[in-house]
C-alpha cells in the first residue's frame, strides 16, 4: 500500500520533490498545485498526475496522507496551518519552515492540536558523509569539540532574483542566510549542540534585492565551542563550496564539495578500521540540493507507519529559524545576541517584531 503525497508550489525545488517521490518505494504522488496555471499544468503533465490551481480542490479530490509545502517561504506557515486544520493532513514544509518564530510556534501547536505530523526539509542530514560525521560526534570521537565552521559560497544571478517578485524580500524570503544557507545553519547546531549567542554582519554586494547576498557570523555554543559561519550568493561564475568542519581535541573532519558531499579530511587519534572506507562515502550530486530527499521521504513514511519520533519534526526546524533570526537581530543592532532573547529588530518576515 502506497503513502499518497500531494505538492503545493511548483517552483524551483518542486522537481526535486517529484523526482525523489518517484524513486521512493511506497510513495505515490497524486496531485500538484500552483497558483500559476501554466506552472501547475507543466508539472502535473511531466509527472503524470492531476494538477490544480487551488489546493483546497486538490485536497478534496485527491485526499493525500501528506502534503509537501513548497510555496514561497513567507507563505509556508499559512498554507501548512490551513492544511493541518481543515484537512487533518500531515505536512512536510520546505526550508525555512517559516520566517517568523511566532508562525513556527503556531505550526507546531497546530500539529499538536490536530494530531497530525509536521516535518521540515533537512535533506543534508541524510548525506552519507554527514551521517558518518554525526555518528562520530555522537560517539565522542572528537573528545571536546572546539570549533564548528561552515562556508556556503554559491552563485546566483540577478535573473534568479528577478524570476519571482518575492525573492530576496524580507516579507517572503530573506537573503542568502535564510534561503540558501539555512541548511548549513541547521547542520552546525545539529553537530555542535545548543548555541548561547551569535554575532553577525552582512552586505548586499552584487544583487538588486532587499536582503543580503553575503554574511559572516560567529557563534558561541553552550559547550564553549566556537562557531564560524559564512554565506554568499556572490560566487562567480560558479558554485564553489558548501562545507562544514568540526575540530576537536582528538579529531578533525571536513566535509566539502559544493553540497557537503565530499570527505576532504577525516582524522582521529583513535583510528578505527572503518575509517579506511570513509572516502567511499563521497559522491557527486547533480545540484546543490544533493540526493537526500529520497531518504528524507522514506524516513517520513516510516515514522508515520510506526508513530516513532523523527529528527525532522517541526521543533527541529524552529532551531535553525531561531538562529537565523538571531543573526539578523545582530546584523541590525551591531551587537552579539543571546539565543532566547527578544529579536525585536530582525527584519525577517516583513516587519520589525519581537517574537
N, C-alpha and C positions, 0 to 999 in steps of 0.2 A: 504494500500500500504506500502510495507516494504522499509526501507532505507538499501541499499546494501553496505556492508563493504568488504574490502579485507585486507589481512595481509601480510606485508613484514618482514620476520625474524621469524623463527620458533624455537627460542631458549627457554631459561628457563621461560620467562614471557609469552610466546605465549599461553600456555594452559589456563592461567587466562583470557586472552582476548577472546579466543574462547568460553570458558565456560560462561563468562559473556554475550557475544553476544547471545548465545543460550537462555539465560534466559530473555533477554530484548524484550518485545513485540514491534513489529515494526522494528526490525533489522533482517538482513539476511546476513550471511557470504557466499560470493560467490567464494572465492579463497584464497589460501595461497601460499607463495613463500619463498624459501630459496636457497642460492647458493649451499648448501649441499643437493644433490638429496635425500638421504635417509631421512633426517630430514623433507624435504618438503613432501615426499611421506607418511611418517608416520603420519604427522599432517593432511594432506588432507584426508587420509583414515579414521583416527579417527573421523573427524568431517564431513565426507561425502561431501566434496567439491573438486573441481578440484585443483590440485597442480602444481606448476611451479618452475623452477629454474631461470627464467627471469621475473622480474616484468614488463618489457616492454610488454612481450607477455601476461602476466596476465591482465594487464590494457586494452590491445587491445581486448581481448576476453571476459572479464567479465564486463567492464565499471562500476565499483563501484562508488558510490557517495562519499565514504570516504575510505581512506587508513590508516590503523594503522601501523606506522613505529616502528618496534621492533628489528631493527638491532643492532649491536654493537654501543655503544654511539658515537664513533668517526665518524660514517657514517650517523648519523641521519640527519644532515644538507644537505649533498649531495643528499641523496635519497628523502627527503621531498621537496627540491627545484626543483629537476628534475620532480617529480610527479606533483607538482603545475604548473610548467611552461609548460610541454609537454602535460599533460592530463587534465589540468584545474580542478583538483580534490582537495577537501578539505582533510586535513590530521590531524591525531591525533598522536603525537610523544611521545614515552615513555621518561621517565626521564633519564638523563638530556636532555633538548631539543637539546643541542649542547655542545661542550666542549670549544668553543671559543666564546666570546661575538660578534666578528665580524660575525661569522657564524649565531648566533641567530638573529642579526640585519638583515642579508641577508634573512633569512627565513621570518621574519616579513615583510620586504619590498616586497618580492616576493608575499606573500599572498595579500598584499595591491594592488600590480600592476596587479595581475591576477584576483582579485575579488573573490578569494576563502577564506575559513576559515582555520586558523591554530590553533589547540588546543594542549595543553600539558597535560600529565597524572599526576593528583594530586588526586589520589583516596582517600587519607586520609582525605581530606576536606569533604568527604561525610560520614565519620564515624559518627554514631549517637552521641557519646559523644563529638566529635569535633564540630559538628554542634550546640550543646547546648552551648558549651564554646564560640564559635564565637558569638552566639546571645547575651550571657551575656556581652561580651566585647563591642559589638555594642550598647547595651542598657545602657552602662555606669555603670554597676553594681559593677565594681571594683573600681570606683572612679578613682583616679590617679593610673595607672599601674606602679608598682615599679620594678618588675623583671619578665622576661620570661626565663625559662630554659628548656633544652631538653637533654635527655640521650638516646643514641642508643647503646645498649650492645648486639650485636648479635654474632653468631657463624658461622664461615666459615672455612672449612678445606683447607689444601693445595691442595687437589684434586679438590676443587671448582675452584681455580685459575688456575689449570693445565688443566681444561676441554677445555679451549679455549685460544689461544695464545694472544688474545687482553686483557684479564682480568688483571687488576692491572697495565696496562701500561699507561704512560702519553699520548701517542698518541691516544689511543682508549677508555680509560676507566677512569683513575684516581683511587683513593683509596677509603677507606670507606666513606670519606666525600662526594664524588661525586656519588658513586654507591649506597651505602646503605642509607646514612643519608640525602640526598638532600631533601627528602620528609619532614624531620623534620626541615631542614633549611627553607623550604617553610612555614611550619606551624608557626615557630617562627616569621617570618616577617609578615605573614598574620594576626596574632593575635596582635603582638606588634607594627606594623607600620613600617615606613621607618627607616633604620639604617644609622647612621652617620659614624661609624668607627668600625673596628674589629681588634682583635689581636689573633693569634693562634700559637700553636706549635704541632708537630706531631712526631710519631715514626713508625718504621716498626719492630714490636716485634717478631712475630711468623711465618710470611709467607715469602716465597721467591717470590718477585714481585718488580716492580719498585716503586710503590707509597706506601702510608701509610696504616697501618692497625689499627692505633689509632691516635686520635687527640682531643685536647681540645681547646676551644676558648672563648673569652669574647667579647661581643658586647656592643656598646653604641648606643642606639636608639635616634632618633631625639627628642623624647619626654622627654629625660633624663633618661628613664628607663634603667636598666642594663639587659644584656643577658648572659647566660652561656650555652655553648654547649659542648657536649661530644659524641664522636662516636668511635666505635671499632668493629672489627670482631674477636677479640681475646677472647670473652667469651667462656669458655669451661666447660662442653661439650655441653651446650645448649644455645639457645637464651634466654636471661634474661629479657630484657626490651627495650621497645620503648615508651618513655613517654614525656609528656610536662606539665609544671606547669606555671600558671600565678598567681602572687601575687600582690595585690593592696591594697589601703588604706582601702577598705571596703569589700574585698572578697578574697578568695583563692580557687583555683581549681587545682587538679592534675588528669590528665588522664594518666593511667599507662597501665599495661599489656605488652605484647611483641610487640604490634602494635597499640598503643593508642586506646585501645578497652575497657578499664575498668575505671570507675569513682572511684577513690580512695578517693579523698577529694572534697567536694562541700559545701562551707560555705560562706554565705554573711550576712552582717549586716542587710540588708533589706530582711528578709526571705519572700518567696512567697509560696503559696500553691503548685505550680507546682514543687517546689524543692523536694518535697517528692517522686516524681516519677522519679527523675533523675537516681537513681540506676538501673531502668529498662532499661536504655539505654546501659548498659554494655552488652557485648556479647563475645563469644569465637570463634575467626576466626580459620580456619584450617591452616593458614600460616601467615607470616609477611606481606603478601600483603593485607590481610583483604578482605572485601566484597564490597569495594567502587567502583569497576569497573562497576558494573551494573548501579548504579546511575549516574556515570560519562557518560556512553554511552547514557543513557536516556536524560541527560542534553544536550549533543551534538546534538542529534536528534531534541530535542525541539528547540534549538537555530537555527538550520538550517531551521526548518519549519517556525519559527516566525521572523527570522532575528535579534533577540534581542542579545545584548552583553552577553558574557558568562565569568564566572570567571576563565575559563580555557584557555582563549585566549593567544596567543604567548607571549605577553608582560608580562604576569604573570610568565611564565616560565623563562623569562630573569632575573627577580628579584632574584630568587633563584640562578641562574647561576652566577650572578654578585657577590653575597655574597660568594659563594664557591670560585670564582676566587680571591676575595679579601683576603680570608683566606689563600689560597695558596701563595699569594703575601706576606702576613705577615709571613708565615712559612719560606719562602726563605730569607726574609730580616731581620727577627728578630725584626721588628718594627710594631707598630699599622699602619693600612692602612685606609685612608679615602675612603668612597664609592664615586665612580665617578672619582677617581684619575687614573693615569696610572698604569696598572698592568704588567709592563714590565718583572717582574721576575717570574710570575706564569708559572709553567711547564705544566699546564693542556692544552691539545690539541697537545702536542708533541714537542713544542719548546718554547723558551722564546719569549714573544710577548708583545706588548703594545696596546692591544685592547682598 
